[in-house]
Amino acid sequence: MEQFNPSLRNFISMGKTYEKALASMTYAAKGYFDALVKMGELASESQGSKELGDVLFQMAEVHRQIQNQLEEMLKSFHNELLTQLEQKVELDSRYLSAALKKYQTEQRSKGDSLDKCQAELKKLRKKSQGSKNPQKYSDKELQYIEAISNKQGELENYVSDGYKTALTEERRRFCFLVEKQCAVAKSAITYHAKGKEMLTQKLPLWQQSCSDPNKIPDRAIQLMQQMAASSNGTIMPSPLSTSKSNLIISDPIPGAKPLPVPPELAPFVG
């Protein structure tokens, strides 16, 4: 945990930096799509590009919905991951310090008890060696040997259980981290799936709308014809119809009257 907690704190710090960058991106995206809406408004004012204005509006709306989904993913990232980990690392620091202290105290107690029993056995054996009747100490010596064996087993089991507990606690924390990352991943799946669904549905229509930049909508052609009729008294032939006339674009339209020349431009007319 001496390595885990500092690494986890660094991970949280990097996560906050990442979150801040995503928040800045969402803010910039709003300005970007507002500008796209403005371009759509400009296109909608033109008879020749009105449907492209509608397309730009759709694009802005679809991307706005995708951006909203990104903001939901950002909320999940903050609530499900950063906040949870930040609370966890603070609680862990206190809990693990207390758990380690308790373990060390208990281990020291068991070790001291074993050392004391071994010291008593050593004293007993010295008495036995200096005694004229060492046999009377044999029962007591056997009791100490059995007690030492039991205490040694208890200490070994305690250390083994402590090691198992330490590994379990460590694994629980890594599992917690992976679990929270999975929650963020689920949110990311929703974000990408929603974006893919909307873009897959709309993109072919958008591409079709701009496939022929030279095509003038019928309503614009009709408006051109109406303007020509009101100006010249003659309906302008449709550019889509075939004509047997050899008239080229630089020739004057038959029956058309020349426009009056303003006095100030008269000297420049050849």
C-alpha positions in Angstrom: 0.0 0.0 0.0 3.0 2.3 0.3 3.1 2.1 -3.5 -0.6 1.7 -4.1 -1.9 4.8 -2.4 0.6 7.3 -3.9 -0.1 5.8 -7.4 -3.8 6.0 -6.8 -3.5 9.6 -5.8 -1.6 10.4 -8.9 -4.2 8.5 -11.0 -6.9 10.7 -9.4 -4.9 13.8 -10.2 -4.5 12.8 -13.8 -8.2 12.0 -13.9 -9.1 15.5 -12.8 -6.9 16.9 -15.5 -8.6 14.7 -18.1 -12.0 15.7 -16.7 -11.1 19.4 -17.0 -9.9 18.9 -20.6 -13.2 17.2 -21.5 -15.2 20.0 -19.8 -13.2 22.6 -21.9 -14.0 20.6 -25.0 -17.7 20.5 -24.3 -17.7 24.3 -23.8 -15.8 24.8 -27.1 -18.2 22.4 -28.8 -21.2 24.5 -27.9 -19.6 27.6 -29.5 -18.7 25.5 -32.6 -22.3 24.2 -33.1 -23.8 27.6 -32.4 -21.6 28.8 -35.3 -22.8 25.9 -37.4 -26.4 26.9 -36.7 -25.6 30.5 -37.9 -24.2 29.1 -41.1 -27.5 27.1 -41.5 -29.5 30.3 -41.0 -27.5 32.0 -43.8 -28.0 29.1 -46.1 -31.7 29.0 -45.3 -32.1 32.6 -46.5 -31.0 31.5 -50.1 -33.5 30.0 -52.5 -30.6 28.0 -54.0 -29.3 26.6 -50.7 -32.3 26.4 -48.4 -32.3 22.6 -48.1 -28.6 22.8 -47.3 -29.5 25.1 -44.5 -31.9 22.5 -43.2 -29.1 19.9 -43.4 -26.8 22.2 -41.4 -29.5 22.6 -38.7 -29.8 18.8 -38.6 -26.1 18.4 -38.2 -26.0 20.9 -35.4 -28.9 19.2 -33.6 -27.5 15.7 -34.0 -24.0 16.8 -32.8 -25.7 18.6 -29.9 -27.4 15.4 -28.8 -24.1 13.6 -29.1 -22.5 16.3 -27.1 -25.1 15.9 -24.4 -24.3 12.2 -24.3 -20.7 13.1 -23.9 -21.6 15.3 -20.9 -23.4 12.4 -19.4 -20.3 10.3 -19.8 -18.3 13.1 -18.1 -20.7 13.0 -15.2 -20.3 9.3 -14.9 -16.6 9.7 -15.0 -16.7 12.2 -12.2 -19.3 10.5 -10.0 -18.6 6.8 -10.6 -14.8 7.0 -10.7 -13.1 10.1 -9.4 -15.4 10.9 -6.4 -15.5 7.2 -5.4 -11.7 6.8 -5.6 -11.0 10.0 -3.7 -13.2 8.9 -0.8 -11.7 5.4 -0.9 -8.1 6.5 -0.7 -8.8 8.7 2.3 -10.6 6.0 4.2 -8.0 3.4 3.3 -5.2 5.5 4.6 -6.7 5.4 8.1 -8.1 1.9 7.9 -4.9 0.2 6.7 -2.8 2.1 9.2 -5.0 0.9 12.1 -5.1 -2.7 10.6 -1.3 -2.8 10.3 -0.8 -1.5 13.8 -3.2 -4.1 15.2 -1.5 -6.9 13.3 2.0 -5.8 14.4 0.8 -5.6 18.0 -0.7 -9.0 18.0 2.3 -10.5 16.2 4.6 -9.0 18.7 2.5 -10.3 21.6 2.5 -13.9 20.2 6.3 -13.6 19.5 7.0 -12.4 23.0 4.9 -15.2 24.5 6.9 -17.7 22.5 10.2 -16.1 23.5 9.2 -16.2 27.1 8.3 -19.8 27.0 11.6 -20.7 25.2 13.5 -18.8 27.9 11.7 -20.7 30.7 12.5 -24.0 29.0 16.2 -22.9 28.8 16.2 -22.1 32.5 14.6 -25.4 33.4 17.2 -27.3 31.4 20.0 -25.6 33.2 18.4 -26.6 36.5 18.0 -30.1 35.3 21.6 -30.4 34.2 22.8 -29.1 37.6 20.5 -31.3 39.6 21.4 -34.7 41.1 17.9 -35.9 40.1 17.2 -34.4 36.6 14.3 -36.9 36.2 12.0 -34.7 38.3 12.2 -31.9 35.7 11.3 -34.1 32.7 7.5 -33.7 33.0 7.9 -29.9 33.3 10.2 -29.8 30.4 7.8 -31.8 28.2 5.0 -29.3 29.1 7.3 -26.4 28.0 8.2 -28.2 24.8 4.5 -28.8 24.0 3.6 -25.2 24.9 6.4 -23.9 22.6 5.2 -26.1 19.8 1.7 -24.7 20.2 2.8 -21.1 20.4 5.1 -21.6 17.4 2.2 -23.0 15.4 -0.1 -20.1 16.5 2.5 -17.6 15.4 3.0 -19.2 12.0 -0.7 -19.5 11.4 -1.2 -15.9 12.4 1.5 -14.7 10.0 0.1 -16.9 7.2 -3.5 -15.6 7.8 -2.1 -12.0 7.9 -0.4 -12.6 4.6 -3.6 -13.9 3.1 -5.6 -11.0 4.5 -3.0 -8.5 3.0 -3.3 -10.1 -0.4 -7.1 -10.1 -0.2 -7.2 -6.4 0.9 -4.9 -5.6 -2.0 -7.0 -7.5 -4.5 -10.2 -5.9 -3.2 -8.8 -2.4 -4.0 -7.7 -3.3 -7.5 -11.1 -4.9 -8.1 -12.7 -1.7 -6.9 -10.6 0.3 -9.4 -11.5 -2.1 -12.2 -15.2 -2.0 -11.3 -15.3 1.8 -11.4 -13.5 1.8 -14.7 -16.1 -0.7 -16.0 -18.8 1.8 -15.0 -17.1 4.5 -17.0 -16.7 2.1 -20.0 -20.4 1.3 -20.0 -21.1 5.0 -20.2 -18.6 5.3 -23.0 -20.4 2.5 -24.9 -23.7 4.4 -24.6 -22.1 7.6 -25.8 -20.4 6.0 -28.9 -23.4 3.7 -29.7 -25.8 6.7 -29.6 -23.5 8.8 -31.8 -23.0 5.9 -34.2 -26.8 5.3 -34.5 -27.7 8.9 -35.2 -24.8 9.6 -37.6 -25.4 6.3 -39.5 -29.0 7.3 -40.0 -28.4 10.8 -41.1 -25.0 10.8 -42.9 -26.2 9.3 -46.2 -28.9 12.0 -46.5 -26.5 14.7 -45.7 -24.0 13.4 -48.3 -26.8 13.1 -50.9 -27.8 16.8 -50.3 -24.4 18.0 -51.4 -23.6 15.4 -54.1 -24.3 17.9 -57.0 -23.2 21.5 -56.1 -24.2 22.7 -59.6 -27.8 21.6 -59.3 -30.3 24.5 -58.8 -33.5 23.6 -57.0 -36.7 23.8 -59.0 -38.2 26.6 -56.8 -35.1 28.7 -57.5 -35.5 28.1 -61.3 -39.2 29.1 -61.1 -38.3 32.2 -59.2 -35.7 33.0 -61.9 -38.3 32.6 -64.6 -40.8 34.8 -62.8 -38.1 37.5 -62.4 -37.3 37.3 -66.1 -40.9 37.5 -67.1 -41.6 40.5 -64.9 -38.5 42.3 -66.2 -38.7 41.5 -69.9 -42.2 40.4 -70.5 -40.9 37.1 -71.7 -40.7 33.8 -69.9 -37.1 32.6 -69.7 -36.6 29.1 -71.1 -35.9 26.5 -68.6 -32.2 25.5 -68.5 -33.3 21.9 -68.2 -35.2 22.0 -71.5 -33.6 21.3 -74.9 -33.6 24.1 -77.5 -33.0 24.1 -81.3 -31.8 27.7 -81.2 -28.1 28.4 -81.7 -28.4 31.2 -79.2 -25.3 31.4 -77.0 -25.1 33.0 -73.6 -23.4 36.2 -74.8 -26.1 36.9 -77.5 -28.9 39.3 -76.6 -32.3 37.6 -75.9 -34.6 38.2 -78.8 -37.2 40.9 -78.1 -35.3 42.1 -75.0 -34.9 45.9 -74.6 -31.6 47.2 -73.5 -31.4 48.7 -70.0 -31.1 52.5 -69.8 -27.6 53.8 -69.1 -27.2 56.2 -66.2 -25.8 59.6 -67.3 -22.7 59.3 -65.2 -21.8 56.0 -67.0 -22.5 57.3 -70.5 -18.9 58.4 -71.3 -17.7 54.9 -70.6 -20.1 53.1 -72.9 -18.3 52.0 -76.1 
